[in-house]
């Protein structure tokens, strides 16, 4: 009986939220893999980028919850990564095979390609980009370099991770859209100057009273303080 109820629940959820794997091409010709989590009837998109050494699998739990909030989600395999939650990074494997760079900075091409793909293919009313760890810095760079391309940016544990002084800060000064930064409690010093550099009046941040966690995994339900992060994220999204 329990198995039947589980099956019926799974079928019910799949009728509302559909997940499929898609591919699109970056400017340098690399094919990028992503998981599309569709919310029927929605014209709003959140693009989800993972942390170092990981894959699109970082968002297996998070993306369906964002669907429930009314957003389509695209979880992208960047060319700098590995695997997590049983999902191997296909873009990284492809890039390595083709002899393309797989450092943090190289993944910026994948962010550019993902935004272009979603805007061209789905013609959304709203595009939000969301990053974790190194990619949370790159989404801030994108928001500063292309402020008219997107509507908001969320950054989980950003920092100047790229071996170049003020690499992200130089772009942050041009962010005019709503921005949200969060991290583990002890990581504030890594991103506070970046946050201060953002001129947008609609910028915000969240620091947990607990220790918290690094990157977007802070939202995973296995962490006791995940609800605190979710409350902050939901508040930000509701005001866009």
Backbone as CSV, one residue per row, in Angstrom:
resi,resn,N_x,N_y,N_z,CA_x,CA_y,CA_z,C_x,C_y,C_z
1,UNK,0.828,-1.215,0.000,0.000,0.000,0.000,0.857,1.257,0.000
2,UNK,1.909,1.229,0.842,2.818,2.368,0.923,3.506,2.613,-0.410
3,UNK,3.909,1.500,-1.075,4.568,1.616,-2.376,3.627,2.219,-3.405
4,UNK,2.349,1.826,-3.386,1.357,2.350,-4.315,1.148,3.844,-4.094
5,UNK,1.066,4.261,-2.838,0.879,5.678,-2.533,2.065,6.500,-3.000
6,UNK,3.264,5.945,-2.814,4.479,6.632,-3.277,4.464,6.794,-4.789
7,UNK,4.067,5.733,-5.508,3.996,5.772,-6.958,2.986,6.808,-7.432
8,UNK,1.811,6.843,-6.788,0.774,7.797,-7.170,1.225,9.234,-6.921
9,UNK,1.950,9.436,-5.815,2.456,10.765,-5.509,3.476,11.200,-6.545
10,UNK,4.336,10.272,-6.945,5.354,10.570,-7.956,4.710,10.947,-9.281
11,UNK,3.674,10.192,-9.668,2.969,10.484,-10.915,2.290,11.836,-10.835
12,UNK,1.683,12.131,-9.691,1.002,13.413,-9.497,1.955,14.579,-9.620
13,UNK,3.121,14.454,-8.987,4.117,15.521,-9.054,4.619,15.703,-10.480
14,UNK,4.841,14.588,-11.192,5.382,14.669,-12.550,4.415,15.331,-13.511
15,UNK,3.122,15.333,-13.178,2.143,15.988,-14.035,2.230,17.508,-13.918
16,UNK,2.761,17.985,-12.791,2.887,19.419,-12.563,4.289,19.912,-12.917
17,UNK,5.297,19.122,-12.526,6.679,19.502,-12.758,7.334,18.460,-13.654
18,UNK,7.888,18.897,-14.755,8.537,17.973,-15.681,10.031,18.243,-15.719
19,UNK,10.843,17.198,-15.593,12.293,17.343,-15.661,12.803,16.617,-16.891
20,UNK,13.683,17.271,-17.627,14.337,16.629,-18.748,15.720,17.217,-18.930
21,UNK,16.606,16.457,-19.547,17.964,16.917,-19.799,18.035,17.556,-21.181
22,UNK,18.668,18.713,-21.256,18.802,19.439,-22.516,20.269,19.760,-22.758
23,UNK,20.585,20.162,-23.973,21.936,20.606,-24.312,21.854,21.872,-25.153
24,UNK,22.831,22.740,-24.981,22.947,23.942,-25.807,24.436,24.208,-26.005
25,UNK,24.758,25.112,-26.903,26.151,25.303,-27.298,26.699,26.641,-26.830
26,UNK,27.874,26.598,-26.210,28.557,27.813,-25.777,29.243,28.468,-26.979
27,UNK,29.706,29.691,-26.788,30.296,30.458,-27.886,31.528,29.785,-28.488
28,UNK,32.242,28.988,-27.696,33.443,28.316,-28.209,33.133,26.942,-28.793
29,UNK,31.846,26.621,-28.938,31.448,25.369,-29.572,31.226,24.206,-28.626
30,UNK,31.477,24.385,-27.336,31.279,23.291,-26.389,29.795,23.086,-26.113
31,UNK,29.373,21.831,-26.137,27.997,21.484,-25.804,27.848,21.423,-24.284
32,UNK,26.867,22.144,-23.771,26.635,22.266,-22.328,25.379,21.477,-21.950
33,UNK,25.488,20.659,-20.913,24.360,19.846,-20.444,23.659,20.528,-19.276
34,UNK,22.344,20.419,-19.247,21.569,21.003,-18.147,20.299,20.198,-17.920
35,UNK,19.777,20.277,-16.707,18.486,19.676,-16.386,17.441,20.778,-16.318
36,UNK,16.381,20.601,-17.082,15.280,21.562,-17.110,14.150,21.050,-16.222
37,UNK,13.791,21.853,-15.236,12.658,21.555,-14.358,11.562,22.557,-14.702
38,UNK,10.542,22.082,-15.415,9.508,22.989,-15.909,8.332,23.083,-14.947
39,UNK,7.860,24.284,-14.780,6.646,24.562,-14.017,5.577,24.964,-15.025
40,UNK,4.560,24.138,-15.179,3.533,24.383,-16.186,2.915,25.773,-16.050
41,UNK,2.892,26.505,-17.164,2.250,27.807,-17.189,3.103,28.966,-16.746
42,UNK,4.315,28.701,-16.264,5.176,29.783,-15.780,6.032,30.355,-16.903
43,UNK,6.254,31.676,-16.859,7.146,32.356,-17.807,8.351,32.936,-17.074
44,UNK,8.601,32.434,-15.859,9.738,32.901,-15.072,10.783,31.789,-14.973
45,UNK,12.046,32.150,-15.102,13.133,31.180,-15.084,14.190,31.543,-14.049
46,UNK,14.670,30.520,-13.347,15.870,30.649,-12.524,16.923,29.708,-13.090
47,UNK,18.105,30.237,-13.378,19.221,29.445,-13.888,20.158,29.147,-12.731
48,UNK,20.429,27.861,-12.508,21.145,27.396,-11.324,22.534,26.872,-11.685
49,UNK,23.565,27.475,-11.082,24.949,27.099,-11.353,25.594,26.545,-10.076
50,UNK,26.346,25.445,-10.215,26.843,24.686,-9.074,28.208,25.164,-8.566
51,UNK,28.612,24.582,-7.454,29.893,24.942,-6.854,31.029,24.085,-7.397
52,UNK,32.242,24.393,-6.940,33.458,23.735,-7.433,33.411,22.228,-7.205
53,UNK,33.822,21.480,-8.227,33.912,20.032,-8.110,32.596,19.299,-8.197
54,UNK,31.516,20.031,-8.459,30.190,19.425,-8.461,29.541,19.462,-9.837
55,UNK,28.229,19.231,-9.852,27.472,19.156,-11.098,26.079,19.741,-10.885
56,UNK,25.261,19.633,-11.912,23.868,20.075,-11.833,23.088,19.327,-10.751
57,UNK,23.653,18.200,-10.296,23.028,17.411,-9.238,22.916,18.156,-7.917
58,UNK,23.614,19.279,-7.774,23.501,20.087,-6.562,22.060,20.547,-6.330
59,UNK,21.274,20.596,-7.417,19.932,21.185,-7.330,18.802,20.171,-7.449
60,UNK,19.096,18.883,-7.276,18.062,17.851,-7.376,16.931,18.076,-6.370
61,UNK,17.264,18.548,-5.205,16.253,18.820,-4.183,15.722,20.243,-4.285
62,UNK,16.596,21.177,-4.603,16.236,22.601,-4.584,15.340,23.015,-5.743
63,UNK,15.640,22.543,-6.947,14.885,22.973,-8.128,13.381,22.672,-8.020
64,UNK,12.977,21.475,-7.593,11.530,21.230,-7.452,10.861,22.173,-6.441
65,UNK,11.586,22.577,-5.425,11.017,23.522,-4.460,10.847,24.906,-5.081
66,UNK,11.756,25.256,-5.976,11.610,26.523,-6.694,10.469,26.436,-7.704
67,UNK,10.247,25.243,-8.256,9.063,25.028,-9.101,7.799,25.352,-8.323
68,UNK,7.752,24.920,-7.078,6.580,25.151,-6.242,6.342,26.639,-5.991
69,UNK,7.417,27.420,-6.090,7.292,28.867,-5.919,6.900,29.565,-7.220
70,UNK,6.779,28.772,-8.297,6.309,29.326,-9.562,7.365,29.551,-10.621
71,UNK,8.557,28.981,-10.431,9.653,29.206,-11.369,10.007,27.947,-12.159
72,UNK,10.269,28.116,-13.452,10.986,27.099,-14.207,12.442,27.182,-13.769
73,UNK,13.149,26.052,-13.774,14.558,26.054,-13.387,15.404,25.325,-14.426
74,UNK,16.593,25.853,-14.652,17.575,25.180,-15.495,18.840,25.022,-14.663
75,UNK,19.188,23.767,-14.321,20.385,23.472,-13.535,21.491,23.046,-14.495
76,UNK,22.554,23.814,-14.530,23.578,23.682,-15.568,24.824,22.961,-15.078
77,UNK,25.373,22.085,-15.902,26.712,21.534,-15.710,27.716,22.518,-16.296
78,UNK,28.492,23.202,-15.450,29.556,24.045,-15.984,30.784,23.195,-16.312
79,UNK,31.636,23.719,-17.133,32.821,22.976,-17.561,33.868,22.837,-16.452
80,UNK,33.719,23.566,-15.369,34.573,23.390,-14.202,33.730,22.733,-13.122
81,UNK,33.993,21.449,-12.848,33.159,20.732,-11.888,33.520,19.270,-11.782
82,UNK,32.590,18.469,-11.250,32.817,17.038,-11.058,31.498,16.315,-10.925
83,UNK,31.189,15.806,-9.742,29.919,15.101,-9.566,29.402,15.286,-8.150
84,UNK,28.092,15.154,-7.991,27.458,15.219,-6.674,26.066,14.619,-6.772
85,UNK,25.611,14.017,-5.685,24.276,13.436,-5.616,24.017,12.428,-6.745
86,UNK,25.058,11.703,-7.121,24.919,10.674,-8.142,24.858,11.194,-9.569
87,UNK,25.132,12.486,-9.769,25.073,13.084,-11.109,26.476,13.530,-11.530
88,UNK,26.965,12.963,-12.621,28.286,13.306,-13.154,28.191,14.515,-14.075
89,UNK,29.157,15.386,-13.988,29.191,16.601,-14.798,29.572,16.262,-16.248
90,UNK,28.593,16.261,-17.125,28.819,15.892,-18.521,29.567,16.979,-19.294
91,UNK,29.319,18.235,-18.947,29.996,19.326,-19.643,31.495,19.298,-19.361
92,UNK,31.862,19.052,-18.098,33.280,18.958,-17.730,33.964,17.832,-18.498
93,UNK,33.323,16.671,-18.563,33.907,15.531,-19.274,34.094,15.858,-20.748
94,UNK,33.113,16.538,-21.322,33.178,16.915,-22.736,34.289,17.930,-22.981
95,UNK,34.395,18.908,-22.094,35.419,19.946,-22.236,36.823,19.344,-22.149
96,UNK,36.992,18.420,-21.206,38.289,17.768,-21.042,38.654,16.962,-22.282
97,UNK,37.683,16.265,-22.840,37.911,15.462,-24.044,38.276,16.327,-25.233
98,UNK,37.681,17.533,-25.289,37.919,18.430,-26.420,39.100,19.370,-26.192
99,UNK,39.759,19.234,-25.068,40.934,20.049,-24.791,40.624,21.501,-24.461
100,UNK,39.438,21.754,-23.956,39.057,23.118,-23.589,39.350,23.362,-22.107
101,UNK,39.539,24.624,-21.736,39.866,24.967,-20.373,38.754,24.604,-19.404
102,UNK,39.134,24.182,-18.208,38.145,23.796,-17.200,38.402,24.500,-15.861
103,UNK,39.051,25.652,-15.920,39.254,26.447,-14.712,37.989,27.248,-14.406
104,UNK,37.953,27.847,-13.212,36.769,28.596,-12.794,36.358,29.645,-13.831
105,UNK,37.315,30.447,-14.273,36.999,31.536,-15.207,36.412,31.012,-16.520
106,UNK,36.846,29.823,-16.929,36.372,29.253,-18.199,34.865,29.032,-18.179
107,UNK,34.307,28.799,-16.990,32.881,28.502,-16.870,31.999,29.723,-17.127
108,UNK,32.585,30.900,-17.191,31.785,32.089,-17.485,31.090,31.964,-18.839
109,UNK,31.751,31.289,-19.773,31.152,31.058,-21.099,29.849,30.259,-20.984
110,UNK,29.792,29.359,-20.016,28.601,28.528,-19.842,27.436,29.336,-19.276
111,UNK,27.746,30.315,-18.434,26.706,31.207,-17.916,26.154,32.062,-19.050
112,UNK,27.046,32.606,-19.859,26.602,33.408,-21.005,25.719,32.586,-21.931
113,UNK,26.142,31.346,-22.184,25.392,30.475,-23.093,24.035,30.087,-22.520
114,UNK,23.984,29.825,-21.222,22.729,29.411,-20.590,21.683,30.523,-20.641
115,UNK,22.094,31.747,-20.345,21.162,32.870,-20.408,20.655,33.060,-21.832
116,UNK,21.567,33.009,-22.794,21.181,33.180,-24.201,20.220,32.084,-24.643
117,UNK,20.498,30.842,-24.224,19.649,29.705,-24.595,18.233,29.863,-24.061
118,UNK,18.110,30.206,-22.788,16.792,30.343,-22.170,16.010,31.490,-22.796
119,UNK,16.670,32.610,-23.021,15.975,33.773,-23.582,15.502,33.491,-25.014
120,UNK,16.318,32.816,-25.793,15.960,32.527,-27.185,14.903,31.427,-27.288
121,UNK,15.042,30.391,-26.472,14.192,29.205,-26.590,12.832,29.379,-25.935
122,UNK,12.809,30.018,-24.759,11.578,30.064,-23.970,10.954,31.450,-23.877
123,UNK,11.712,32.474,-24.281,11.217,33.868,-24.258,10.517,34.182,-22.929
124,UNK,11.233,34.018,-21.827,10.630,34.207,-20.502,10.341,35.670,-20.183
125,UNK,9.426,35.879,-19.263,9.134,37.228,-18.775,10.165,37.678,-17.750
126,UNK,10.792,36.712,-17.093,11.758,37.035,-16.035,12.883,36.005,-16.040
127,UNK,14.129,36.474,-15.962,15.296,35.592,-15.888,16.117,35.964,-14.657
128,UNK,16.343,34.975,-13.805,17.129,35.150,-12.586,18.293,34.165,-12.632
129,UNK,19.483,34.633,-12.290,20.633,33.721,-12.245,21.073,33.530,-10.798
130,UNK,21.572,32.328,-10.515,21.808,31.873,-9.134,23.082,31.045,-9.152
131,UNK,24.028,31.391,-8.303,25.289,30.666,-8.275,25.666,30.164,-6.900
132,UNK,26.592,29.190,-6.874,27.041,28.545,-5.644,28.561,28.516,-5.615
133,UNK,29.164,29.076,-4.559,30.612,29.116,-4.411,31.254,29.854,-5.597
134,UNK,32.170,29.215,-6.338,32.841,29.970,-7.407,31.856,30.516,-8.432
135,UNK,30.802,29.747,-8.731,29.838,30.238,-9.730,28.983,31.372,-9.176
136,UNK,28.894,31.471,-7.835,28.143,32.589,-7.259,28.882,33.900,-7.487
137,UNK,30.191,33.823,-7.613,30.974,35.003,-7.985,30.776,35.322,-9.463
138,UNK,30.773,34.284,-10.285,30.625,34.499,-11.729,29.247,35.050,-12.095
139,UNK,28.207,34.671,-11.356,26.886,35.236,-11.673,26.836,36.714,-11.304
140,UNK,27.583,37.107,-10.265,27.676,38.534,-9.938,28.436,39.275,-11.037
141,UNK,29.468,38.648,-11.561,30.200,39.251,-12.683,29.276,39.421,-13.885
142,UNK,28.494,38.385,-14.162,27.562,38.468,-15.292,26.553,39.593,-15.062
143,UNK,26.035,39.696,-13.853,25.045,40.732,-13.544,25.614,42.132,-13.736
144,UNK,26.907,42.294,-13.470,27.541,43.588,-13.681,27.903,43.853,-15.120
145,UNK,28.309,42.795,-15.829,28.719,42.944,-17.237,27.526,43.056,-18.181
146,UNK,26.410,42.384,-17.828,25.221,42.379,-18.684,23.962,42.698,-17.872
147,UNK,23.904,43.864,-17.257,22.792,44.172,-16.346,21.416,44.202,-17.003
148,UNK,21.363,44.375,-18.315,20.069,44.441,-18.995,19.566,43.070,-19.459
149,UNK,20.400,42.052,-19.291,20.036,40.715,-19.779,19.197,39.918,-18.792
150,UNK,19.277,40.271,-17.520,18.614,39.485,-16.477,17.874,40.412,-15.515
151,UNK,17.068,39.799,-14.638,16.218,40.588,-13.744,16.663,40.564,-12.287
152,UNK,17.462,39.579,-11.897,17.943,39.502,-10.520,19.051,38.459,-10.437
153,UNK,19.812,38.508,-9.333,20.907,37.567,-9.135,20.971,37.151,-7.674
154,UNK,21.163,35.830,-7.441,21.362,35.295,-6.096,22.723,34.625,-6.035
155,UNK,23.455,34.906,-4.979,24.840,34.457,-4.864,25.079,33.797,-3.512
156,UNK,25.421,32.503,-3.534,25.643,31.734,-2.313,27.140,31.503,-2.106
157,UNK,27.735,32.240,-1.186,29.155,32.117,-0.817,30.115,32.594,-1.906
158,UNK,29.963,33.833,-2.369,30.907,34.352,-3.359,32.226,34.793,-2.719
159,UNK,33.180,35.109,-3.571,34.476,35.606,-3.121,35.363,35.864,-4.321
160,UNK,36.515,36.420,-4.073,37.477,36.669,-5.151,38.350,35.422,-5.307
161,UNK,37.792,34.411,-5.974,38.428,33.098,-6.057,39.355,32.916,-7.259
162,UNK,39.664,33.967,-8.000,40.174,33.795,-9.357,41.622,34.220,-9.570
163,UNK,42.328,34.502,-8.485,43.738,34.832,-8.608,44.009,36.187,-9.217
164,UNK,42.998,37.021,-9.268,43.137,38.362,-9.833,42.455,39.352,-8.907
165,UNK,43.170,40.341,-8.454,42.647,41.286,-7.482,41.397,41.993,-8.005
166,UNK,40.346,41.970,-7.205,39.106,42.693,-7.503,38.449,42.247,-8.805
167,UNK,38.630,40.988,-9.178,38.073,40.489,-10.434,36.541,40.582,-10.444
168,UNK,35.924,40.228,-9.352,34.465,40.311,-9.257,34.030,41.719,-8.868
169,UNK,34.768,42.335,-7.988,34.427,43.679,-7.529,34.332,44.690,-8.654
170,UNK,35.173,44.543,-9.664,35.159,45.476,-10.807,33.846,45.402,-11.575
171,UNK,33.235,44.247,-11.592,31.936,44.098,-12.259,30.786,44.461,-11.320
172,UNK,30.978,44.198,-10.030,29.912,44.446,-9.054,29.475,45.905,-9.030
173,UNK,30.382,46.808,-9.331,30.045,48.243,-9.300,29.022,48.616,-10.368
174,UNK,28.766,47.707,-11.303,27.808,47.974,-12.376,26.489,47.222,-12.208
175,UNK,26.292,46.552,-11.074,25.061,45.800,-10.852,23.940,46.758,-10.459
176,UNK,22.923,46.803,-11.282,21.793,47.707,-11.039,20.495,46.963,-10.753
177,UNK,20.528,45.649,-10.851,19.337,44.825,-10.621,19.316,44.330,-9.174
178,UNK,18.187,43.795,-8.694,18.141,43.237,-7.346,19.169,42.116,-7.163
179,UNK,19.906,42.174,-6.057,20.920,41.156,-5.777,20.766,40.647,-4.349
180,UNK,21.109,39.373,-4.174,21.009,38.721,-2.865,22.267,37.901,-2.651
181,UNK,22.925,38.102,-1.516,24.131,37.344,-1.176,23.930,36.676,0.184
182,UNK,24.370,35.425,0.279,24.354,34.722,1.554,25.533,33.763,1.601
183,UNK,25.755,33.180,2.769,26.893,32.272,2.930,26.818,31.635,4.308
184,UNK,27.823,30.841,4.641,27.981,30.400,6.019,28.333,31.631,6.862
185,UNK,28.102,31.555,8.137,28.305,32.716,9.012,29.742,33.228,8.967
186,UNK,30.713,32.316,8.916,32.116,32.723,8.978,32.701,33.134,7.636
187,UNK,31.873,33.209,6.588,32.369,33.561,5.254,32.118,35.023,4.872
188,UNK,31.536,35.787,5.743,31.146,37.158,5.401,32.313,37.983,4.864
189,UNK,33.473,37.848,5.472,34.626,38.646,5.047,35.029,38.368,3.600
190,UNK,34.638,37.212,3.075,35.001,36.854,1.694,34.225,37.657,0.659
191,UNK,33.055,38.156,1.055,32.208,38.820,0.058,31.701,40.202,0.461
192,UNK,32.008,40.654,1.658,31.427,41.905,2.126,31.828,43.098,1.245
193,UNK,33.080,43.151,0.815,33.519,44.256,-0.056,32.791,44.214,-1.395
194,UNK,32.520,43.018,-1.889,31.780,42.880,-3.139,30.375,43.427,-2.952
195,UNK,29.735,43.045,-1.865,28.385,43.531,-1.579,28.366,45.054,-1.449
196,UNK,29.344,45.609,-0.764,29.404,47.058,-0.592,29.595,47.781,-1.915
197,UNK,30.275,47.135,-2.852,30.550,47.764,-4.149,29.316,47.855,-5.033
198,UNK,28.307,47.014,-4.767,27.089,47.008,-5.579,26.282,48.279,-5.304
199,UNK,26.011,49.086,-6.337,25.303,50.351,-6.107,23.788,50.220,-6.025
200,UNK,23.242,49.086,-6.428,21.793,48.904,-6.476,21.142,49.117,-5.118
201,UNK,20.070,49.871,-5.114,19.316,50.102,-3.881,18.544,48.862,-3.460
202,UNK,18.395,47.911,-4.365,17.624,46.697,-4.086,18.526,45.506,-3.774
203,UNK,19.729,45.782,-3.265,20.607,44.688,-2.863,20.266,44.263,-1.441
204,UNK,20.510,42.990,-1.127,20.258,42.489,0.220,21.192,41.320,0.502
205,UNK,21.280,40.947,1.783,22.091,39.792,2.154,21.486,39.115,3.367
206,UNK,21.933,37.874,3.600,21.475,37.120,4.763,22.653,36.376,5.369
207,UNK,22.800,36.488,6.683,23.766,35.694,7.435,23.016,34.922,8.510
208,UNK,23.239,33.625,8.614,22.532,32.835,9.620,23.069,33.117,11.027
209,UNK,22.247,32.898,12.025,22.703,33.004,13.408,23.447,31.735,13.812
210,UNK,23.201,30.659,13.063,23.914,29.393,13.247,25.187,29.425,12.405
211,UNK,25.910,28.305,12.359,27.126,28.250,11.548,26.846,28.338,10.061
212,UNK,25.716,27.758,9.643,25.347,27.781,8.234,26.198,26.846,7.394
213,UNK,26.068,26.976,6.067,26.805,26.117,5.143,27.284,26.889,3.929
214,UNK,28.306,26.353,3.287,28.904,26.961,2.105,28.093,26.633,0.857
215,UNK,27.783,27.651,0.063,27.112,27.427,-1.204,25.633,27.125,-1.078
216,UNK,25.040,26.724,-2.203,23.596,26.489,-2.269,23.139,25.259,-1.497
217,UNK,24.070,24.415,-1.106,23.676,23.260,-0.289,23.090,23.708,1.041
218,UNK,23.280,24.983,1.397,22.692,25.513,2.633,21.181,25.324,2.660
219,UNK,20.565,25.136,1.485,19.118,24.960,1.382,18.680,23.507,1.504
220,UNK,19.629,22.579,1.539,19.270,21.162,1.613,18.592,20.867,2.953
221,UNK,17.547,20.088,2.914,16.725,19.829,4.092,17.467,19.071,5.187
222,UNK,18.566,18.418,4.861,19.301,17.673,5.887,19.993,18.597,6.888
223,UNK,20.104,19.879,6.547,20.704,20.834,7.468,19.612,21.515,8.296
224,UNK,19.806,21.554,9.599,18.781,22.047,10.515,18.427,23.510,10.287
225,UNK,19.376,24.292,9.779,19.116,25.720,9.582,18.708,26.074,8.156
226,UNK,18.387,25.060,7.346,18.033,25.316,5.942,16.793,26.188,5.811
227,UNK,15.844,26.049,6.732,14.621,26.854,6.670,14.905,28.340,6.814
228,UNK,15.951,28.683,7.564,16.318,30.094,7.717,16.769,30.676,6.377
229,UNK,17.560,29.892,5.651,17.991,30.328,4.313,16.791,30.434,3.370
230,UNK,15.915,29.436,3.428,14.740,29.458,2.547,13.856,30.675,2.821
231,UNK,13.707,31.029,4.068,12.899,32.206,4.407,13.486,33.463,3.774
232,UNK,14.806,33.592,3.833,15.472,34.758,3.241,15.353,34.754,1.719
233,UNK,15.516,33.582,1.107,15.416,33.470,-0.357,14.003,33.804,-0.828
234,UNK,13.017,33.244,-0.153,11.624,33.489,-0.533,11.264,34.970,-0.397
235,UNK,11.749,35.598,0.644,11.491,37.027,0.846,12.089,37.846,-0.296
236,UNK,13.322,37.498,-0.689,13.954,38.216,-1.797,13.182,38.024,-3.100
237,UNK,12.852,36.776,-3.415,12.167,36.498,-4.676,10.783,37.161,-4.737
238,UNK,10.122,37.238,-3.598,8.779,37.815,-3.580,8.781,39.314,-3.848
239,UNK,9.938,39.943,-3.716,10.030,41.388,-3.906,10.585,41.800,-5.269
240,UNK,10.865,40.816,-6.115,11.388,41.142,-7.452,10.251,41.545,-8.373
